[in-house]
Amino acid sequence: MTGKPSPTPGAVVTYLNPDVHDPTTFVHGVIIGESVIDPETCRAWVPVLRPGRALSILDTANIVEVQPRDT
């Protein structure tokens, strides 16, 4: 299974909200670490710092937009 490359730490991402009960369809967050590959599915997951300082581990398949970190 091939997938898109994982965003780098510091990138701002927009992704589909995994909470189906939340009326917000898209959520923004900042990637705070390197991706981890799930050995059973070969999918990449990344740690995301969400608004309110909540931490989520996000399947990169849900990412719809990436704004690279400013250097």
N, CA, C and O atoms as CSV, one atom per row, in Angstrom:
chain,resi,resn,atom,element,x,y,z
A,1,MET,N,N,0.845,-1.171,0.000
A,1,MET,CA,C,0.000,0.000,0.000
A,1,MET,C,C,0.889,1.231,0.000
A,1,MET,O,O,1.732,1.385,0.883
A,2,THR,N,N,0.717,2.083,-0.948
A,2,THR,CA,C,1.485,3.317,-0.987
A,2,THR,C,C,0.590,4.460,-0.571
A,2,THR,O,O,-0.612,4.444,-0.838
A,3,GLY,N,N,1.162,5.443,0.076
A,3,GLY,CA,C,0.376,6.574,0.531
A,3,GLY,C,C,1.125,7.863,0.317
A,3,GLY,O,O,2.269,7.871,-0.137
A,4,LYS,N,N,0.467,8.949,0.647
A,4,LYS,CA,C,1.122,10.238,0.520
A,4,LYS,C,C,2.136,10.396,1.645
A,4,LYS,O,O,1.981,9.795,2.708
A,5,PRO,N,N,3.174,11.202,1.422
A,5,PRO,CA,C,4.177,11.377,2.472
A,5,PRO,C,C,3.575,12.068,3.692
A,5,PRO,O,O,2.654,12.876,3.573
A,6,SER,N,N,4.102,11.742,4.846
A,6,SER,CA,C,3.616,12.341,6.087
A,6,SER,C,C,4.133,13.763,6.222
A,6,SER,O,O,5.266,14.045,5.830
A,7,PRO,N,N,3.323,14.668,6.770
A,7,PRO,CA,C,3.788,16.036,6.985
A,7,PRO,C,C,4.873,16.068,8.060
A,7,PRO,O,O,4.923,15.208,8.939
A,8,THR,N,N,5.722,17.060,7.972
A,8,THR,CA,C,6.829,17.188,8.917
A,8,THR,C,C,6.375,17.931,10.169
A,8,THR,O,O,5.395,18.675,10.130
A,9,PRO,N,N,7.083,17.733,11.279
A,9,PRO,CA,C,6.745,18.457,12.502
A,9,PRO,C,C,6.740,19.969,12.273
A,9,PRO,O,O,7.605,20.512,11.585
A,10,GLY,N,N,5.754,20.629,12.861
A,10,GLY,CA,C,5.599,22.069,12.707
A,10,GLY,C,C,4.597,22.458,11.636
A,10,GLY,O,O,4.155,23.606,11.587
A,11,ALA,N,N,4.238,21.518,10.782
A,11,ALA,CA,C,3.261,21.811,9.721
A,11,ALA,C,C,1.875,21.968,10.332
A,11,ALA,O,O,1.517,21.280,11.288
A,12,VAL,N,N,1.103,22.888,9.759
A,12,VAL,CA,C,-0.293,23.061,10.159
A,12,VAL,C,C,-1.138,22.240,9.195
A,12,VAL,O,O,-1.010,22.375,7.979
A,13,VAL,N,N,-1.996,21.394,9.736
A,13,VAL,CA,C,-2.808,20.523,8.898
A,13,VAL,C,C,-4.299,20.777,9.122
A,13,VAL,O,O,-4.731,21.137,10.217
A,14,THR,N,N,-5.055,20.581,8.071
A,14,THR,CA,C,-6.512,20.569,8.142
A,14,THR,C,C,-6.919,19.131,7.863
A,14,THR,O,O,-6.449,18.522,6.902
A,15,TYR,N,N,-7.784,18.595,8.695
A,15,TYR,CA,C,-8.162,17.199,8.532
A,15,TYR,C,C,-9.631,16.988,8.877
A,15,TYR,O,O,-10.256,17.801,9.558
A,16,LEU,N,N,-10.159,15.872,8.386
A,16,LEU,CA,C,-11.545,15.506,8.681
A,16,LEU,C,C,-11.662,15.184,10.160
A,16,LEU,O,O,-10.853,14.434,10.706
A,17,ASN,N,N,-12.658,15.747,10.799
A,17,ASN,CA,C,-12.880,15.533,12.217
A,17,ASN,C,C,-13.338,14.094,12.445
A,17,ASN,O,O,-14.370,13.690,11.908
A,18,PRO,N,N,-12.595,13.313,13.229
A,18,PRO,CA,C,-13.007,11.923,13.457
A,18,PRO,C,C,-14.202,11.787,14.401
A,18,PRO,O,O,-14.775,10.704,14.512
A,19,ASP,N,N,-14.584,12.869,15.081
A,19,ASP,CA,C,-15.730,12.844,15.997
A,19,ASP,C,C,-17.012,13.094,15.201
A,19,ASP,O,O,-17.304,14.234,14.840
A,20,VAL,N,N,-17.766,12.051,14.931
A,20,VAL,CA,C,-18.966,12.174,14.104
A,20,VAL,C,C,-20.089,12.946,14.796
A,20,VAL,O,O,-21.035,13.376,14.136
A,21,HIS,N,N,-19.999,13.125,16.099
A,21,HIS,CA,C,-21.022,13.861,16.837
A,21,HIS,C,C,-20.722,15.357,16.924
A,21,HIS,O,O,-21.557,16.129,17.394
A,22,ASP,N,N,-19.550,15.763,16.480
A,22,ASP,CA,C,-19.158,17.172,16.494
A,22,ASP,C,C,-19.631,17.808,15.185
A,22,ASP,O,O,-19.392,17.248,14.115
A,23,PRO,N,N,-20.301,18.972,15.245
A,23,PRO,CA,C,-20.787,19.602,14.013
A,23,PRO,C,C,-19.681,20.183,13.135
A,23,PRO,O,O,-19.936,20.523,11.980
A,24,THR,N,N,-18.465,20.304,13.654
A,24,THR,CA,C,-17.346,20.826,12.872
A,24,THR,C,C,-16.792,19.718,11.980
A,24,THR,O,O,-16.330,18.691,12.477
A,25,THR,N,N,-16.836,19.923,10.676
A,25,THR,CA,C,-16.382,18.894,9.740
A,25,THR,C,C,-14.867,18.825,9.644
A,25,THR,O,O,-14.291,17.738,9.614
A,26,PHE,N,N,-14.214,19.995,9.595
A,26,PHE,CA,C,-12.761,20.044,9.458
A,26,PHE,C,C,-12.145,20.682,10.694
A,26,PHE,O,O,-12.703,21.620,11.263
A,27,VAL,N,N,-10.995,20.168,11.103
A,27,VAL,CA,C,-10.280,20.648,12.274
A,27,VAL,C,C,-8.855,20.984,11.853
A,27,VAL,O,O,-8.311,20.370,10.936
A,28,HIS,N,N,-8.253,21.964,12.530
A,28,HIS,CA,C,-6.860,22.341,12.271
A,28,HIS,C,C,-6.005,21.916,13.453
A,28,HIS,O,O,-6.476,21.859,14.589
A,29,GLY,N,N,-4.758,21.624,13.174
A,29,GLY,CA,C,-3.819,21.275,14.233
A,29,GLY,C,C,-2.402,21.404,13.736
A,29,GLY,O,O,-2.167,21.634,12.550
A,30,VAL,N,N,-1.452,21.254,14.649
A,30,VAL,CA,C,-0.026,21.352,14.324
A,30,VAL,C,C,0.627,20.001,14.586
A,30,VAL,O,O,0.461,19.421,15.659
A,31,ILE,N,N,1.365,19.508,13.608
A,31,ILE,CA,C,2.106,18.255,13.765
A,31,ILE,C,C,3.237,18.510,14.762
A,31,ILE,O,O,4.013,19.452,14.596
A,32,ILE,N,N,3.332,17.666,15.806
A,32,ILE,CA,C,4.343,17.910,16.834
A,32,ILE,C,C,5.391,16.806,16.922
A,32,ILE,O,O,6.217,16.819,17.834
A,33,GLY,N,N,5.374,15.863,16.006
A,33,GLY,CA,C,6.367,14.786,16.039
A,33,GLY,C,C,6.407,14.037,14.724
A,33,GLY,O,O,5.672,14.340,13.785
A,34,GLU,N,N,7.272,13.065,14.686
A,34,GLU,CA,C,7.438,12.247,13.484
A,34,GLU,C,C,6.293,11.241,13.360
A,34,GLU,O,O,5.650,10.890,14.350
A,35,SER,N,N,6.051,10.790,12.150
A,35,SER,CA,C,4.998,9.809,11.924
A,35,SER,C,C,5.432,8.430,12.401
A,35,SER,O,O,6.621,8.126,12.497
A,36,VAL,N,N,4.431,7.605,12.698
A,36,VAL,CA,C,4.636,6.217,13.101
A,36,VAL,C,C,3.809,5.366,12.152
A,36,VAL,O,O,2.657,5.691,11.867
A,37,ILE,N,N,4.384,4.291,11.668
A,37,ILE,CA,C,3.688,3.399,10.735
A,37,ILE,C,C,3.044,2.253,11.512
A,37,ILE,O,O,3.708,1.562,12.284
A,38,ASP,N,N,1.755,2.062,11.301
A,38,ASP,CA,C,1.046,0.940,11.902
A,38,ASP,C,C,1.495,-0.322,11.164
A,38,ASP,O,O,1.291,-0.419,9.954
A,39,PRO,N,N,2.099,-1.289,11.855
A,39,PRO,CA,C,2.629,-2.474,11.159
A,39,PRO,C,C,1.549,-3.368,10.555
A,39,PRO,O,O,1.835,-4.132,9.633
A,40,GLU,N,N,0.326,-3.291,11.047
A,40,GLU,CA,C,-0.724,-4.145,10.504
A,40,GLU,C,C,-1.383,-3.560,9.267
A,40,GLU,O,O,-1.789,-4.301,8.371
A,41,THR,N,N,-1.493,-2.228,9.206
A,41,THR,CA,C,-2.176,-1.593,8.075
A,41,THR,C,C,-1.226,-0.841,7.143
A,41,THR,O,O,-1.609,-0.456,6.038
A,42,CYS,N,N,0.011,-0.632,7.590
A,42,CYS,CA,C,1.023,0.145,6.842
A,42,CYS,C,C,0.585,1.599,6.650
A,42,CYS,O,O,1.038,2.259,5.715
A,43,ARG,N,N,-0.286,2.103,7.520
A,43,ARG,CA,C,-0.732,3.496,7.448
A,43,ARG,C,C,0.073,4.333,8.423
A,43,ARG,O,O,0.443,3.878,9.505
A,44,ALA,N,N,0.338,5.575,8.013
A,44,ALA,CA,C,1.095,6.494,8.858
A,44,ALA,C,C,0.155,7.250,9.790
A,44,ALA,O,O,-0.939,7.653,9.393
A,45,TRP,N,N,0.589,7.435,11.018
A,45,TRP,CA,C,-0.133,8.196,12.032
A,45,TRP,C,C,0.809,9.257,12.568
A,45,TRP,O,O,2.005,9.005,12.716
A,46,VAL,N,N,0.284,10.447,12.864
A,46,VAL,CA,C,1.112,11.546,13.374
A,46,VAL,C,C,0.462,12.163,14.618
A,46,VAL,O,O,-0.763,12.206,14.733
A,47,PRO,N,N,1.307,12.642,15.554
A,47,PRO,CA,C,0.758,13.352,16.714
A,47,PRO,C,C,0.404,14.784,16.329
A,47,PRO,O,O,1.206,15.486,15.711
A,48,VAL,N,N,-0.805,15.213,16.699
A,48,VAL,CA,C,-1.300,16.546,16.339
A,48,VAL,C,C,-1.732,17.275,17.605
A,48,VAL,O,O,-2.469,16.736,18.430
A,49,LEU,N,N,-1.258,18.515,17.743
A,49,LEU,CA,C,-1.699,19.377,18.829
A,49,LEU,C,C,-2.879,20.172,18.302
A,49,LEU,O,O,-2.743,20.965,17.370
A,50,ARG,N,N,-4.048,19.950,18.912
A,50,ARG,CA,C,-5.288,20.586,18.465
A,50,ARG,C,C,-5.544,21.862,19.245
A,50,ARG,O,O,-4.887,22.115,20.255
A,51,PRO,N,N,-6.492,22.668,18.787
A,51,PRO,CA,C,-6.879,23.845,19.571
A,51,PRO,C,C,-7.291,23.420,20.985
A,51,PRO,O,O,-7.858,22.345,21.180
A,52,GLY,N,N,-7.003,24.267,21.948
A,52,GLY,CA,C,-7.288,23.911,23.334
A,52,GLY,C,C,-6.215,23.025,23.925
A,52,GLY,O,O,-6.372,22.518,25.035
A,53,ARG,N,N,-5.114,22.829,23.194
A,53,ARG,CA,C,-3.958,22.037,23.612
A,53,ARG,C,C,-4.275,20.554,23.805
A,53,ARG,O,O,-3.594,19.862,24.561
A,54,ALA,N,N,-5.301,20.076,23.123
A,54,ALA,CA,C,-5.616,18.647,23.139
A,54,ALA,C,C,-4.686,17.928,22.175
A,54,ALA,O,O,-4.344,18.471,21.124
A,55,LEU,N,N,-4.277,16.727,22.516
A,55,LEU,CA,C,-3.383,15.936,21.678
A,55,LEU,C,C,-4.156,14.809,21.027
A,55,LEU,O,O,-4.931,14.118,21.689
A,56,SER,N,N,-3.949,14.619,19.729
A,56,SER,CA,C,-4.572,13.515,18.999
A,56,SER,C,C,-3.504,12.791,18.202
A,56,SER,O,O,-2.513,13.387,17.781
A,57,ILE,N,N,-3.715,11.512,18.002
A,57,ILE,CA,C,-2.892,10.738,17.086
A,57,ILE,C,C,-3.762,10.536,15.848
A,57,ILE,O,O,-4.814,9.900,15.910
A,58,LEU,N,N,-3.307,11.088,14.724
A,58,LEU,CA,C,-4.146,11.205,13.532
A,58,LEU,C,C,-3.659,10.305,12.404
A,58,LEU,O,O,-2.471,10.275,12.083
A,59,ASP,N,N,-4.587,9.580,11.814
A,59,ASP,CA,C,-4.311,8.806,10.597
A,59,ASP,C,C,-4.112,9.815,9.468
A,59,ASP,O,O,-4.997,10.632,9.212
A,60,THR,N,N,-2.982,9.772,8.797
A,60,THR,CA,C,-2.682,10.761,7.756
A,60,THR,C,C,-3.654,10.690,6.579
A,60,THR,O,O,-3.712,11.620,5.775
A,61,ALA,N,N,-4.410,9.612,6.466
A,61,ALA,CA,C,-5.412,9.519,5.394
A,61,ALA,C,C,-6.509,10.562,5.577
A,61,ALA,O,O,-7.199,10.902,4.616
A,62,ASN,N,N,-6.683,11.075,6.796
A,62,ASN,CA,C,-7.723,12.079,7.060
A,62,ASN,C,C,-7.266,13.508,6.782
A,62,ASN,O,O,-8.075,14.434,6.849
A,63,ILE,N,N,-5.996,13.703,6.476
A,63,ILE,CA,C,-5.471,15.045,6.220
A,63,ILE,C,C,-5.893,15.503,4.830
A,63,ILE,O,O,-5.699,14.789,3.846
A,64,VAL,N,N,-6.477,16.710,4.756
A,64,VAL,CA,C,-6.923,17.233,3.469
A,64,VAL,C,C,-6.067,18.403,2.983
A,64,VAL,O,O,-6.066,18.714,1.792
A,65,GLU,N,N,-5.333,19.058,3.901
A,65,GLU,CA,C,-4.475,20.179,3.493
A,65,GLU,C,C,-3.306,20.297,4.463
A,65,GLU,O,O,-3.461,20.104,5.669
A,66,VAL,N,N,-2.137,20.616,3.920
A,66,VAL,CA,C,-0.924,20.797,4.731
A,66,VAL,C,C,-0.312,22.145,4.405
A,66,VAL,O,O,-0.077,22.461,3.239
A,67,GLN,N,N,-0.055,22.937,5.429
A,67,GLN,CA,C,0.686,24.186,5.282
A,67,GLN,C,C,2.039,23.966,5.937
A,67,GLN,O,O,2.128,23.880,7.162
A,68,PRO,N,N,3.099,23.874,5.131
A,68,PRO,CA,C,4.417,23.586,5.700
A,68,PRO,C,C,4.843,24.645,6.708
A,68,PRO,O,O,4.423,25.801,6.657
A,69,ARG,N,N,5.681,24.206,7.611
A,69,ARG,CA,C,6.234,25.089,8.637
A,69,ARG,C,C,7.055,26.195,7.971
A,69,ARG,O,O,7.838,25.934,7.057
A,70,ASP,N,N,6.870,27.426,8.437
A,70,ASP,CA,C,7.688,28.539,7.932
A,70,ASP,C,C,9.104,28.396,8.466
A,70,ASP,O,O,9.314,28.085,9.638
A,71,THR,N,N,10.060,28.625,7.598
A,71,THR,CA,C,11.460,28.519,8.043
A,71,THR,C,C,12.123,29.865,8.067
A,71,THR,O,O,13.299,29.968,8.415
